[in-house]
Amino acid sequence: MPGVRKAKINFDKKEALVEFDASQATIDKMDEALKKVGFSGSVKSWPKG
């Protein structure tokens, strides 16, 4: 999706590390995109500063 720079997926751990441009992509938009393809997600951690 627009704004996502990089995504590293670990299917065994059911985790993804996503690098994105916050001016183009938001957590809500990414959540909507995941739901459209049958997945769900949540934010496990968020960098500070």
mmCIF entry with sequence, helices, sheets and N, C-alpha, C, O atoms, coordinates in Angstrom:
data_MODEL
# 
_entry.id   MODEL 
# 
_entity.id                         1 
_entity.type                       polymer 
_entity.pdbx_number_of_molecules   1 
# 
_entity_poly.entity_id                      1 
_entity_poly.type                           'polypeptide(L)' 
_entity_poly.nstd_linkage                   no 
_entity_poly.nstd_monomer                   no 
_entity_poly.pdbx_seq_one_letter_code       MPGVRKAKINFDKKEALVEFDASQATIDKMDEALKKVGFSGSVKSWPKG 
_entity_poly.pdbx_seq_one_letter_code_can   MPGVRKAKINFDKKEALVEFDASQATIDKMDEALKKVGFSGSVKSWPKG 
_entity_poly.pdbx_strand_id                 A 
# 
loop_
_entity_poly_seq.entity_id 
_entity_poly_seq.num 
_entity_poly_seq.mon_id 
_entity_poly_seq.hetero 
1 1  MET n 
1 2  PRO n 
1 3  GLY n 
1 4  VAL n 
1 5  ARG n 
1 6  LYS n 
1 7  ALA n 
1 8  LYS n 
1 9  ILE n 
1 10 ASN n 
1 11 PHE n 
1 12 ASP n 
1 13 LYS n 
1 14 LYS n 
1 15 GLU n 
1 16 ALA n 
1 17 LEU n 
1 18 VAL n 
1 19 GLU n 
1 20 PHE n 
1 21 ASP n 
1 22 ALA n 
1 23 SER n 
1 24 GLN n 
1 25 ALA n 
1 26 THR n 
1 27 ILE n 
1 28 ASP n 
1 29 LYS n 
1 30 MET n 
1 31 ASP n 
1 32 GLU n 
1 33 ALA n 
1 34 LEU n 
1 35 LYS n 
1 36 LYS n 
1 37 VAL n 
1 38 GLY n 
1 39 PHE n 
1 40 SER n 
1 41 GLY n 
1 42 SER n 
1 43 VAL n 
1 44 LYS n 
1 45 SER n 
1 46 TRP n 
1 47 PRO n 
1 48 LYS n 
1 49 GLY n 
# 
_struct_asym.id          A 
_struct_asym.entity_id   1 
# 
_struct_conf.conf_type_id            HELX_P 
_struct_conf.id                      HELX_P1 
_struct_conf.pdbx_PDB_helix_id       AA1 
_struct_conf.beg_label_comp_id       ILE 
_struct_conf.beg_label_asym_id       A 
_struct_conf.beg_label_seq_id        27 
_struct_conf.pdbx_beg_PDB_ins_code   ? 
_struct_conf.end_label_comp_id       LYS 
_struct_conf.end_label_asym_id       A 
_struct_conf.end_label_seq_id        36 
_struct_conf.pdbx_end_PDB_ins_code   ? 
_struct_conf.beg_auth_comp_id        ILE 
_struct_conf.beg_auth_asym_id        A 
_struct_conf.beg_auth_seq_id         27 
_struct_conf.end_auth_comp_id        LYS 
_struct_conf.end_auth_asym_id        A 
_struct_conf.end_auth_seq_id         36 
_struct_conf.pdbx_PDB_helix_class    1 
_struct_conf.details                 ? 
_struct_conf.pdbx_PDB_helix_length   10 
# 
_struct_conf_type.id          HELX_P 
_struct_conf_type.criteria    ? 
_struct_conf_type.reference   ? 
# 
_struct_sheet.id               AA1 
_struct_sheet.type             ? 
_struct_sheet.number_strands   2 
_struct_sheet.details          ? 
# 
_struct_sheet_order.sheet_id     AA1 
_struct_sheet_order.range_id_1   1 
_struct_sheet_order.range_id_2   2 
_struct_sheet_order.offset       ? 
_struct_sheet_order.sense        anti-parallel 
# 
loop_
_struct_sheet_range.sheet_id 
_struct_sheet_range.id 
_struct_sheet_range.beg_label_comp_id 
_struct_sheet_range.beg_label_asym_id 
_struct_sheet_range.beg_label_seq_id 
_struct_sheet_range.pdbx_beg_PDB_ins_code 
_struct_sheet_range.end_label_comp_id 
_struct_sheet_range.end_label_asym_id 
_struct_sheet_range.end_label_seq_id 
_struct_sheet_range.pdbx_end_PDB_ins_code 
_struct_sheet_range.beg_auth_comp_id 
_struct_sheet_range.beg_auth_asym_id 
_struct_sheet_range.beg_auth_seq_id 
_struct_sheet_range.end_auth_comp_id 
_struct_sheet_range.end_auth_asym_id 
_struct_sheet_range.end_auth_seq_id 
AA1 1 VAL A 4  ? ASN A 10 ? VAL A 4  ASN A 10 
AA1 2 GLU A 15 ? PHE A 20 ? GLU A 15 PHE A 20 
# 
loop_
_atom_site.group_PDB 
_atom_site.id 
_atom_site.type_symbol 
_atom_site.label_atom_id 
_atom_site.label_alt_id 
_atom_site.label_comp_id 
_atom_site.label_asym_id 
_atom_site.label_entity_id 
_atom_site.label_seq_id 
_atom_site.pdbx_PDB_ins_code 
_atom_site.Cartn_x 
_atom_site.Cartn_y 
_atom_site.Cartn_z 
_atom_site.occupancy 
_atom_site.B_iso_or_equiv 
_atom_site.pdbx_formal_charge 
_atom_site.auth_seq_id 
_atom_site.auth_comp_id 
_atom_site.auth_asym_id 
_atom_site.auth_atom_id 
_atom_site.pdbx_PDB_model_num 
ATOM 1   N N  . MET A 1 1  ? 0.836   -1.171  0.000  1.00 0.00 ? 1  MET A N  1 
ATOM 2   C CA . MET A 1 1  ? 0.000   0.000   0.000  1.00 0.00 ? 1  MET A CA 1 
ATOM 3   C C  . MET A 1 1  ? 0.879   1.233   0.000  1.00 0.00 ? 1  MET A C  1 
ATOM 4   O O  . MET A 1 1  ? 2.019   1.175   0.462  1.00 0.00 ? 1  MET A O  1 
ATOM 5   N N  . PRO A 1 2  ? 0.375   2.350   -0.510 1.00 0.00 ? 2  PRO A N  1 
ATOM 6   C CA . PRO A 1 2  ? 1.182   3.569   -0.525 1.00 0.00 ? 2  PRO A CA 1 
ATOM 7   C C  . PRO A 1 2  ? 1.661   3.954   0.877  1.00 0.00 ? 2  PRO A C  1 
ATOM 8   O O  . PRO A 1 2  ? 0.899   3.925   1.843  1.00 0.00 ? 2  PRO A O  1 
ATOM 9   N N  . GLY A 1 3  ? 2.921   4.309   0.957  1.00 0.00 ? 3  GLY A N  1 
ATOM 10  C CA . GLY A 1 3  ? 3.494   4.732   2.229  1.00 0.00 ? 3  GLY A CA 1 
ATOM 11  C C  . GLY A 1 3  ? 4.264   3.645   2.950  1.00 0.00 ? 3  GLY A C  1 
ATOM 12  O O  . GLY A 1 3  ? 5.096   3.952   3.804  1.00 0.00 ? 3  GLY A O  1 
ATOM 13  N N  . VAL A 1 4  ? 4.015   2.386   2.635  1.00 0.00 ? 4  VAL A N  1 
ATOM 14  C CA . VAL A 1 4  ? 4.763   1.296   3.279  1.00 0.00 ? 4  VAL A CA 1 
ATOM 15  C C  . VAL A 1 4  ? 6.093   1.167   2.556  1.00 0.00 ? 4  VAL A C  1 
ATOM 16  O O  . VAL A 1 4  ? 6.140   0.893   1.357  1.00 0.00 ? 4  VAL A O  1 
ATOM 17  N N  . ARG A 1 5  ? 7.162   1.365   3.294  1.00 0.00 ? 5  ARG A N  1 
ATOM 18  C CA . ARG A 1 5  ? 8.509   1.302   2.713  1.00 0.00 ? 5  ARG A CA 1 
ATOM 19  C C  . ARG A 1 5  ? 9.062   -0.112  2.714  1.00 0.00 ? 5  ARG A C  1 
ATOM 20  O O  . ARG A 1 5  ? 9.695   -0.551  1.754  1.00 0.00 ? 5  ARG A O  1 
ATOM 21  N N  . LYS A 1 6  ? 8.808   -0.829  3.829  1.00 0.00 ? 6  LYS A N  1 
ATOM 22  C CA . LYS A 1 6  ? 9.375   -2.169  3.978  1.00 0.00 ? 6  LYS A CA 1 
ATOM 23  C C  . LYS A 1 6  ? 8.519   -2.948  4.965  1.00 0.00 ? 6  LYS A C  1 
ATOM 24  O O  . LYS A 1 6  ? 8.023   -2.390  5.945  1.00 0.00 ? 6  LYS A O  1 
ATOM 25  N N  . ALA A 1 7  ? 8.349   -4.233  4.704  1.00 0.00 ? 7  ALA A N  1 
ATOM 26  C CA . ALA A 1 7  ? 7.634   -5.103  5.642  1.00 0.00 ? 7  ALA A CA 1 
ATOM 27  C C  . ALA A 1 7  ? 8.377   -6.427  5.724  1.00 0.00 ? 7  ALA A C  1 
ATOM 28  O O  . ALA A 1 7  ? 8.671   -7.050  4.704  1.00 0.00 ? 7  ALA A O  1 
ATOM 29  N N  . LYS A 1 8  ? 8.674   -6.846  6.930  1.00 0.00 ? 8  LYS A N  1 
ATOM 30  C CA . LYS A 1 8  ? 9.339   -8.130  7.161  1.00 0.00 ? 8  LYS A CA 1 
ATOM 31  C C  . LYS A 1 8  ? 8.361   -8.987  7.953  1.00 0.00 ? 8  LYS A C  1 
ATOM 32  O O  . LYS A 1 8  ? 7.975   -8.634  9.068  1.00 0.00 ? 8  LYS A O  1 
ATOM 33  N N  . ILE A 1 9  ? 7.967   -10.103 7.377  1.00 0.00 ? 9  ILE A N  1 
ATOM 34  C CA . ILE A 1 9  ? 6.941   -10.964 7.960  1.00 0.00 ? 9  ILE A CA 1 
ATOM 35  C C  . ILE A 1 9  ? 7.571   -12.228 8.526  1.00 0.00 ? 9  ILE A C  1 
ATOM 36  O O  . ILE A 1 9  ? 8.392   -12.869 7.870  1.00 0.00 ? 9  ILE A O  1 
ATOM 37  N N  . ASN A 1 10 ? 7.180   -12.584 9.751  1.00 0.00 ? 10 ASN A N  1 
ATOM 38  C CA . ASN A 1 10 ? 7.580   -13.848 10.357 1.00 0.00 ? 10 ASN A CA 1 
ATOM 39  C C  . ASN A 1 10 ? 6.287   -14.623 10.609 1.00 0.00 ? 10 ASN A C  1 
ATOM 40  O O  . ASN A 1 10 ? 5.592   -14.390 11.598 1.00 0.00 ? 10 ASN A O  1 
ATOM 41  N N  . PHE A 1 11 ? 5.980   -15.544 9.703  1.00 0.00 ? 11 PHE A N  1 
ATOM 42  C CA . PHE A 1 11 ? 4.726   -16.294 9.790  1.00 0.00 ? 11 PHE A CA 1 
ATOM 43  C C  . PHE A 1 11 ? 4.693   -17.220 11.002 1.00 0.00 ? 11 PHE A C  1 
ATOM 44  O O  . PHE A 1 11 ? 3.627   -17.435 11.578 1.00 0.00 ? 11 PHE A O  1 
ATOM 45  N N  . ASP A 1 12 ? 5.832   -17.770 11.397 1.00 0.00 ? 12 ASP A N  1 
ATOM 46  C CA . ASP A 1 12 ? 5.867   -18.652 12.568 1.00 0.00 ? 12 ASP A CA 1 
ATOM 47  C C  . ASP A 1 12 ? 5.474   -17.908 13.842 1.00 0.00 ? 12 ASP A C  1 
ATOM 48  O O  . ASP A 1 12 ? 4.733   -18.436 14.672 1.00 0.00 ? 12 ASP A O  1 
ATOM 49  N N  . LYS A 1 13 ? 5.970   -16.688 13.992 1.00 0.00 ? 13 LYS A N  1 
ATOM 50  C CA . LYS A 1 13 ? 5.665   -15.882 15.182 1.00 0.00 ? 13 LYS A CA 1 
ATOM 51  C C  . LYS A 1 13 ? 4.392   -15.050 15.025 1.00 0.00 ? 13 LYS A C  1 
ATOM 52  O O  . LYS A 1 13 ? 3.906   -14.451 15.983 1.00 0.00 ? 13 LYS A O  1 
ATOM 53  N N  . LYS A 1 14 ? 3.856   -15.024 13.787 1.00 0.00 ? 14 LYS A N  1 
ATOM 54  C CA . LYS A 1 14 ? 2.679   -14.210 13.478 1.00 0.00 ? 14 LYS A CA 1 
ATOM 55  C C  . LYS A 1 14 ? 2.960   -12.730 13.780 1.00 0.00 ? 14 LYS A C  1 
ATOM 56  O O  . LYS A 1 14 ? 2.166   -12.034 14.412 1.00 0.00 ? 14 LYS A O  1 
ATOM 57  N N  . GLU A 1 15 ? 4.140   -12.281 13.292 1.00 0.00 ? 15 GLU A N  1 
ATOM 58  C CA . GLU A 1 15 ? 4.570   -10.906 13.513 1.00 0.00 ? 15 GLU A CA 1 
ATOM 59  C C  . GLU A 1 15 ? 5.029   -10.279 12.207 1.00 0.00 ? 15 GLU A C  1 
ATOM 60  O O  . GLU A 1 15 ? 5.494   -10.963 11.295 1.00 0.00 ? 15 GLU A O  1 
ATOM 61  N N  . ALA A 1 16 ? 4.887   -8.980  12.141 1.00 0.00 ? 16 ALA A N  1 
ATOM 62  C CA . ALA A 1 16 ? 5.411   -8.224  11.008 1.00 0.00 ? 16 ALA A CA 1 
ATOM 63  C C  . ALA A 1 16 ? 6.072   -6.957  11.530 1.00 0.00 ? 16 ALA A C  1 
ATOM 64  O O  . ALA A 1 16 ? 5.567   -6.313  12.449 1.00 0.00 ? 16 ALA A O  1 
ATOM 65  N N  . LEU A 1 17 ? 7.185   -6.617  10.946 1.00 0.00 ? 17 LEU A N  1 
ATOM 66  C CA . LEU A 1 17 ? 7.862   -5.367  11.238 1.00 0.00 ? 17 LEU A CA 1 
ATOM 67  C C  . LEU A 1 17 ? 7.661   -4.492  10.007 1.00 0.00 ? 17 LEU A C  1 
ATOM 68  O O  . LEU A 1 17 ? 8.132   -4.826  8.920  1.00 0.00 ? 17 LEU A O  1 
ATOM 69  N N  . VAL A 1 18 ? 6.965   -3.374  10.178 1.00 0.00 ? 18 VAL A N  1 
ATOM 70  C CA . VAL A 1 18 ? 6.600   -2.537  9.045  1.00 0.00 ? 18 VAL A CA 1 
ATOM 71  C C  . VAL A 1 18 ? 7.225   -1.158  9.197  1.00 0.00 ? 18 VAL A C  1 
ATOM 72  O O  . VAL A 1 18 ? 7.060   -0.493  10.220 1.00 0.00 ? 18 VAL A O  1 
ATOM 73  N N  . GLU A 1 19 ? 7.941   -0.741  8.165  1.00 0.00 ? 19 GLU A N  1 
ATOM 74  C CA . GLU A 1 19 ? 8.500   0.607   8.103  1.00 0.00 ? 19 GLU A CA 1 
ATOM 75  C C  . GLU A 1 19 ? 7.633   1.388   7.128  1.00 0.00 ? 19 GLU A C  1 
ATOM 76  O O  . GLU A 1 19 ? 7.439   0.966   5.988  1.00 0.00 ? 19 GLU A O  1 
ATOM 77  N N  . PHE A 1 20 ? 7.105   2.542   7.578  1.00 0.00 ? 20 PHE A N  1 
ATOM 78  C CA . PHE A 1 20 ? 6.194   3.282   6.714  1.00 0.00 ? 20 PHE A CA 1 
ATOM 79  C C  . PHE A 1 20 ? 6.325   4.779   6.902  1.00 0.00 ? 20 PHE A C  1 
ATOM 80  O O  . PHE A 1 20 ? 6.852   5.255   7.908  1.00 0.00 ? 20 PHE A O  1 
ATOM 81  N N  . ASP A 1 21 ? 5.832   5.515   5.911  1.00 0.00 ? 21 ASP A N  1 
ATOM 82  C CA . ASP A 1 21 ? 5.793   6.965   5.925  1.00 0.00 ? 21 ASP A CA 1 
ATOM 83  C C  . ASP A 1 21 ? 4.459   7.376   6.529  1.00 0.00 ? 21 ASP A C  1 
ATOM 84  O O  . ASP A 1 21 ? 3.411   7.168   5.918  1.00 0.00 ? 21 ASP A O  1 
ATOM 85  N N  . ALA A 1 22 ? 4.490   7.958   7.724  1.00 0.00 ? 22 ALA A N  1 
ATOM 86  C CA . ALA A 1 22 ? 3.257   8.309   8.441  1.00 0.00 ? 22 ALA A CA 1 
ATOM 87  C C  . ALA A 1 22 ? 2.452   9.401   7.745  1.00 0.00 ? 22 ALA A C  1 
ATOM 88  O O  . ALA A 1 22 ? 1.292   9.621   8.093  1.00 0.00 ? 22 ALA A O  1 
ATOM 89  N N  . SER A 1 23 ? 3.040   10.084  6.776  1.00 0.00 ? 23 SER A N  1 
ATOM 90  C CA . SER A 1 23 ? 2.271   11.089  6.027  1.00 0.00 ? 23 SER A CA 1 
ATOM 91  C C  . SER A 1 23 ? 1.424   10.445  4.942  1.00 0.00 ? 23 SER A C  1 
ATOM 92  O O  . SER A 1 23 ? 0.529   11.087  4.393  1.00 0.00 ? 23 SER A O  1 
ATOM 93  N N  . GLN A 1 24 ? 1.701   9.170   4.624  1.00 0.00 ? 24 GLN A N  1 
ATOM 94  C CA . GLN A 1 24 ? 0.951   8.466   3.588  1.00 0.00 ? 24 GLN A CA 1 
ATOM 95  C C  . GLN A 1 24 ? 0.161   7.276   4.121  1.00 0.00 ? 24 GLN A C  1 
ATOM 96  O O  . GLN A 1 24 ? -0.909  6.964   3.599  1.00 0.00 ? 24 GLN A O  1 
ATOM 97  N N  . ALA A 1 25 ? 0.662   6.624   5.129  1.00 0.00 ? 25 ALA A N  1 
ATOM 98  C CA . ALA A 1 25 ? 0.022   5.418   5.667  1.00 0.00 ? 25 ALA A CA 1 
ATOM 99  C C  . ALA A 1 25 ? -0.197  5.611   7.161  1.00 0.00 ? 25 ALA A C  1 
ATOM 100 O O  . ALA A 1 25 ? 0.623   6.219   7.850  1.00 0.00 ? 25 ALA A O  1 
ATOM 101 N N  . THR A 1 26 ? -1.299  5.092   7.644  1.00 0.00 ? 26 THR A N  1 
ATOM 102 C CA . THR A 1 26 ? -1.587  5.137   9.079  1.00 0.00 ? 26 THR A CA 1 
ATOM 103 C C  . THR A 1 26 ? -1.855  3.728   9.574  1.00 0.00 ? 26 THR A C  1 
ATOM 104 O O  . THR A 1 26 ? -2.094  2.814   8.785  1.00 0.00 ? 26 THR A O  1 
ATOM 105 N N  . ILE A 1 27 ? -1.814  3.564   10.874 1.00 0.00 ? 27 ILE A N  1 
ATOM 106 C CA . ILE A 1 27 ? -2.125  2.258   11.462 1.00 0.00 ? 27 ILE A CA 1 
ATOM 107 C C  . ILE A 1 27 ? -3.541  1.846   11.052 1.00 0.00 ? 27 ILE A C  1 
ATOM 108 O O  . ILE A 1 27 ? -3.772  0.689   10.703 1.00 0.00 ? 27 ILE A O  1 
ATOM 109 N N  . ASP A 1 28 ? -4.487  2.786   11.094 1.00 0.00 ? 28 ASP A N  1 
ATOM 110 C CA . ASP A 1 28 ? -5.874  2.469   10.719 1.00 0.00 ? 28 ASP A CA 1 
ATOM 111 C C  . ASP A 1 28 ? -5.984  2.020   9.262  1.00 0.00 ? 28 ASP A C  1 
ATOM 112 O O  . ASP A 1 28 ? -6.696  1.062   8.963  1.00 0.00 ? 28 ASP A O  1 
ATOM 113 N N  . LYS A 1 29 ? -5.285  2.706   8.355  1.00 0.00 ? 29 LYS A N  1 
ATOM 114 C CA . LYS A 1 29 ? -5.326  2.323   6.941  1.00 0.00 ? 29 LYS A CA 1 
ATOM 115 C C  . LYS A 1 29 ? -4.705  0.946   6.727  1.00 0.00 ? 29 LYS A C  1 
ATOM 116 O O  . LYS A 1 29 ? -5.205  0.149   5.934  1.00 0.00 ? 29 LYS A O  1 
ATOM 117 N N  . MET A 1 30 ? -3.608  0.672   7.444  1.00 0.00 ? 30 MET A N  1 
ATOM 118 C CA . MET A 1 30 ? -2.980  -0.647  7.303  1.00 0.00 ? 30 MET A CA 1 
ATOM 119 C C  . MET A 1 30 ? -3.891  -1.733  7.874  1.00 0.00 ? 30 MET A C  1 
ATOM 120 O O  . MET A 1 30 ? -3.974  -2.830  7.321  1.00 0.00 ? 30 MET A O  1 
ATOM 121 N N  . ASP A 1 31 ? -4.567  -1.434  8.969  1.00 0.00 ? 31 ASP A N  1 
ATOM 122 C CA . ASP A 1 31 ? -5.509  -2.384  9.565  1.00 0.00 ? 31 ASP A CA 1 
ATOM 123 C C  . ASP A 1 31 ? -6.647  -2.687  8.592  1.00 0.00 ? 31 ASP A C  1 
ATOM 124 O O  . ASP A 1 31 ? -7.041  -3.843  8.443  1.00 0.00 ? 31 ASP A O  1 
ATOM 125 N N  . GLU A 1 32 ? -7.177  -1.660  7.932  1.00 0.00 ? 32 GLU A N  1 
ATOM 126 C CA . GLU A 1 32 ? -8.236  -1.858  6.937  1.00 0.00 ? 32 GLU A CA 1 
ATOM 127 C C  . GLU A 1 32 ? -7.752  -2.733  5.786  1.00 0.00 ? 32 GLU A C  1 
ATOM 128 O O  . GLU A 1 32 ? -8.476  -3.620  5.332  1.00 0.00 ? 32 GLU A O  1 
ATOM 129 N N  . ALA A 1 33 ? -6.527  -2.486  5.310  1.00 0.00 ? 33 ALA A N  1 
ATOM 130 C CA . ALA A 1 33 ? -5.966  -3.271  4.213  1.00 0.00 ? 33 ALA A CA 1 
ATOM 131 C C  . ALA A 1 33 ? -5.794  -4.734  4.616  1.00 0.00 ? 33 ALA A C  1 
ATOM 132 O O  . ALA A 1 33 ? -6.053  -5.633  3.816  1.00 0.00 ? 33 ALA A O  1 
ATOM 133 N N  . LEU A 1 34 ? -5.358  -4.976  5.853  1.00 0.00 ? 34 LEU A N  1 
ATOM 134 C CA . LEU A 1 34 ? -5.217  -6.351  6.344  1.00 0.00 ? 34 LEU A CA 1 
ATOM 135 C C  . LEU A 1 34 ? -6.565  -7.060  6.385  1.00 0.00 ? 34 LEU A C  1 
ATOM 136 O O  . LEU A 1 34 ? -6.680  -8.211  5.965  1.00 0.00 ? 34 LEU A O  1 
ATOM 137 N N  . LYS A 1 35 ? -7.584  -6.370  6.891  1.00 0.00 ? 35 LYS A N  1 
ATOM 138 C CA . LYS A 1 35 ? -8.916  -6.966  6.989  1.00 0.00 ? 35 LYS A CA 1 
ATOM 139 C C  . LYS A 1 35 ? -9.473  -7.321  5.619  1.00 0.00 ? 35 LYS A C  1 
ATOM 140 O O  . LYS A 1 35 ? -10.161 -8.332  5.479  1.00 0.00 ? 35 LYS A O  1 
ATOM 141 N N  . LYS A 1 36 ? -9.189  -6.510  4.608  1.00 0.00 ? 36 LYS A N  1 
ATOM 142 C CA . LYS A 1 36 ? -9.676  -6.767  3.250  1.00 0.00 ? 36 LYS A CA 1 
ATOM 143 C C  . LYS A 1 36 ? -9.126  -8.076  2.681  1.00 0.00 ? 36 LYS A C  1 
ATOM 144 O O  . LYS A 1 36 ? -9.766  -8.704  1.837  1.00 0.00 ? 36 LYS A O  1 
ATOM 145 N N  . VAL A 1 37 ? -7.950  -8.485  3.138  1.00 0.00 ? 37 VAL A N  1 
ATOM 146 C CA . VAL A 1 37 ? -7.358  -9.730  2.636  1.00 0.00 ? 37 VAL A CA 1 
ATOM 147 C C  . VAL A 1 37 ? -7.452  -10.871 3.642  1.00 0.00 ? 37 VAL A C  1 
ATOM 148 O O  . VAL A 1 37 ? -6.799  -11.903 3.482  1.00 0.00 ? 37 VAL A O  1 
ATOM 149 N N  . GLY A 1 38 ? -8.269  -10.683 4.679  1.00 0.00 ? 38 GLY A N  1 
ATOM 150 C CA . GLY A 1 38 ? -8.548  -11.767 5.602  1.00 0.00 ? 38 GLY A CA 1 
ATOM 151 C C  . GLY A 1 38 ? -7.625  -11.907 6.797  1.00 0.00 ? 38 GLY A C  1 
ATOM 152 O O  . GLY A 1 38 ? -7.597  -12.964 7.427  1.00 0.00 ? 38 GLY A O  1 
ATOM 153 N N  . PHE A 1 39 ? -6.877  -10.882 7.123  1.00 0.00 ? 39 PHE A N  1 
ATOM 154 C CA . PHE A 1 39 ? -5.980  -10.931 8.273  1.00 0.00 ? 39 PHE A CA 1 
ATOM 155 C C  . PHE A 1 39 ? -6.380  -9.866  9.295  1.00 0.00 ? 39 PHE A C  1 
ATOM 156 O O  . PHE A 1 39 ? -7.175  -8.975  8.996  1.00 0.00 ? 39 PHE A O  1 
ATOM 157 N N  . SER A 1 40 ? -5.835  -9.966  10.471 1.00 0.00 ? 40 SER A N  1 
ATOM 158 C CA . SER A 1 40 ? -6.039  -8.932  11.483 1.00 0.00 ? 40 SER A CA 1 
ATOM 159 C C  . SER A 1 40 ? -4.678  -8.601  12.080 1.00 0.00 ? 40 SER A C  1 
ATOM 160 O O  . SER A 1 40 ? -3.719  -9.360  11.940 1.00 0.00 ? 40 SER A O  1 
ATOM 161 N N  . GLY A 1 41 ? -4.616  -7.467  12.739 1.00 0.00 ? 41 GLY A N  1 
ATOM 162 C CA . GLY A 1 41 ? -3.346  -7.076  13.324 1.00 0.00 ? 41 GLY A CA 1 
ATOM 163 C C  . GLY A 1 41 ? -3.537  -6.125  14.477 1.00 0.00 ? 41 GLY A C  1 
ATOM 164 O O  . GLY A 1 41 ? -4.629  -5.605  14.708 1.00 0.00 ? 41 GLY A O  1 
ATOM 165 N N  . SER A 1 42 ? -2.465  -5.910  15.193 1.00 0.00 ? 42 SER A N  1 
ATOM 166 C CA . SER A 1 42 ? -2.456  -4.939  16.277 1.00 0.00 ? 42 SER A CA 1 
ATOM 167 C C  . SER A 1 42 ? -1.032  -4.439  16.436 1.00 0.00 ? 42 SER A C  1 
ATOM 168 O O  . SER A 1 42 ? -0.080  -5.097  16.016 1.00 0.00 ? 42 SER A O  1 
ATOM 169 N N  . VAL A 1 43 ? -0.894  -3.281  17.039 1.00 0.00 ? 43 VAL A N  1 
ATOM 170 C CA . VAL A 1 43 ? 0.425   -2.703  17.250 1.00 0.00 ? 43 VAL A CA 1 
ATOM 171 C C  . VAL A 1 43 ? 1.004   -3.277  18.524 1.00 0.00 ? 43 VAL A C  1 
ATOM 172 O O  . VAL A 1 43 ? 0.423   -3.140  19.600 1.00 0.00 ? 43 VAL A O  1 
ATOM 173 N N  . LYS A 1 44 ? 2.152   -3.919  18.397 1.00 0.00 ? 44 LYS A N  1 
ATOM 174 C CA . LYS A 1 44 ? 2.818   -4.517  19.551 1.00 0.00 ? 44 LYS A CA 1 
ATOM 175 C C  . LYS A 1 44 ? 3.734   -3.506  20.232 1.00 0.00 ? 44 LYS A C  1 
ATOM 176 O O  . LYS A 1 44 ? 3.833   -3.462  21.458 1.00 0.00 ? 44 LYS A O  1 
ATOM 177 N N  . SER A 1 45 ? 4.398   -2.698  19.416 1.00 0.00 ? 45 SER A N  1 
ATOM 178 C CA . SER A 1 45 ? 5.257   -1.647  19.970 1.00 0.00 ? 45 SER A CA 1 
ATOM 179 C C  . SER A 1 45 ? 5.351   -0.525  18.957 1.00 0.00 ? 45 SER A C  1 
ATOM 180 O O  . SER A 1 45 ? 5.093   -0.706  17.767 1.00 0.00 ? 45 SER A O  1 
ATOM 181 N N  . TRP A 1 46 ? 5.728   0.637   19.461 1.00 0.00 ? 46 TRP A N  1 
ATOM 182 C CA . TRP A 1 46 ? 5.813   1.827   18.630 1.00 0.00 ? 46 TRP A CA 1 
ATOM 183 C C  . TRP A 1 46 ? 7.059   2.582   19.066 1.00 0.00 ? 46 TRP A C  1 
ATOM 184 O O  . TRP A 1 46 ? 7.249   2.822   20.259 1.00 0.00 ? 46 TRP A O  1 
ATOM 185 N N  . PRO A 1 47 ? 7.910   2.962   18.120 1.00 0.00 ? 47 PRO A N  1 
ATOM 186 C CA . PRO A 1 47 ? 9.126   3.677   18.539 1.00 0.00 ? 47 PRO A CA 1 
ATOM 187 C C  . PRO A 1 47 ? 8.793   5.038   19.137 1.00 0.00 ? 47 PRO A C  1 
ATOM 188 O O  . PRO A 1 47 ? 7.836   5.692   18.723 1.00 0.00 ? 47 PRO A O  1 
ATOM 189 N N  . LYS A 1 48 ? 9.571   5.447   20.088 1.00 0.00 ? 48 LYS A N  1 
ATOM 190 C CA . LYS A 1 48 ? 9.365   6.738   20.747 1.00 0.00 ? 48 LYS A CA 1 
ATOM 191 C C  . LYS A 1 48 ? 10.289  7.769   20.127 1.00 0.00 ? 48 LYS A C  1 
ATOM 192 O O  . LYS A 1 48 ? 11.434  7.479   19.780 1.00 0.00 ? 48 LYS A O  1 
ATOM 193 N N  . GLY A 1 49 ? 9.757   8.998   19.995 1.00 0.00 ? 49 GLY A N  1 
ATOM 194 C CA . GLY A 1 49 ? 10.554  10.124  19.586 1.00 0.00 ? 49 GLY A CA 1 
ATOM 195 C C  . GLY A 1 49 ? 10.811  10.219  18.162 1.00 0.00 ? 49 GLY A C  1 
ATOM 196 O O  . GLY A 1 49 ? 11.483  11.149  17.717 1.00 0.00 ? 49 GLY A O  1 
# 
